[in-house]
Amino acid sequence: MGTFPPEIAAAARPGKLYRGSRVFVRWLFAAYFRWRIHHADNVPAVGPVILASNHVSFADPVLVGSALDRAVHYLARKSLFENPFFGALIRRYNALPVDRDGGGGAGLKAIIDRLDHGAAILLFPEGTRSQDGQPGSAKAGIGLIAIKSDVPVAPVRIFGAFESWGRHRRLPAPRRIDVVFGPPLDLSALRVEAKTCDRVRLKAIYQEAADAIMRAIGSIELPR
């Protein structure tokens, strides 16, 4: 592991509330969901990283974030910050206010700013929860972020959460859930090309990067 400036290293350290909540969540998920974590060492312990996960249940952000020892940052709708108390609370869990779709120049700038400061940010390439539990099509937005930020992208796949608490369930069922972290993707060729290509090709590169990320998620297998 390389040496990082103090402010970058600090971004990976969770606060007291985050740490305490994580202990409780880990206990609860292990007891109720028989939750298991695989290959978390594929994620850098320090420094910026995009965690790109499939999205199958209401619990996905907590399932992925609590699986790592480092702090994870999340996107949250701006409207959730309108209540001063709740807004202050979710900020302590590293929530980042963005428009509903996470898009727009301001949202992109905020995400890249967090990455520039060493954060691990969880993103869902599909943009919404799966209808059938299978990985779907990726939106170009995550490709744009991956290319512009030039940081590692670690694919993540969640198994069992759709059956436990997918769109078809109002309350979670006690099904086994596994969170599997894959090795970081190599997007170097697309990043190099993006520096010199025209706008039409650049737009295509963003989608190609997004598709590559989604393929990497889909290729992750459940360890036996």
Secondary structure, DSSP 4 states (H G I P E B T S, - for coil): -----HHHHHHTS--HHHHHHHHHHHHHHHHHH--EEE-GGGS-SSS-EEEEE---STTHHHHHHTTSSS--BEEEEGGGGSSHHHHHHHHHTTEEEE-TTS-HHHHHHHHHHHHHTT-EEEE-TTSS--SSSS--PPPHHHHHHHHHH---EEEEEEESHHHHHSTT-SS------EEEEPPPP--HHHHHHHTTS-HHHHHHHHHHHHHHHHHHHHH-----
